[in-house]
Amino acid sequence: MNILQEIQDIFRDIFEDENLVVTNETSALDIDDWDSITHVQLLVLIEKKFGVTFTAREIQQFKNVGEIVASIQAKQ
């Protein structure tokens, strides 16, 4: 399974939507319930899943899922 697919599974769990499709371009503007609380939940689960840690600066700069994927790839 690739990183994007695994992240999509996390999104589906958090947003309780098995039909949710996440792409590299997906951002908080695309998902109604993606607020600051769910953002933290997503990043914590993603960090645990991939064994990485995001810096506060990285988190502030993430504009979409693709940037999260790229950061994970750079850390592995």
Secondary structure by P-SEA (a helix, b strand, c coil): ccaaaaaaaaaaaaaccccccccccccccccccccaaaaaaaaaaaaaaacccccaaaaaacccaaaaaaaaaaac
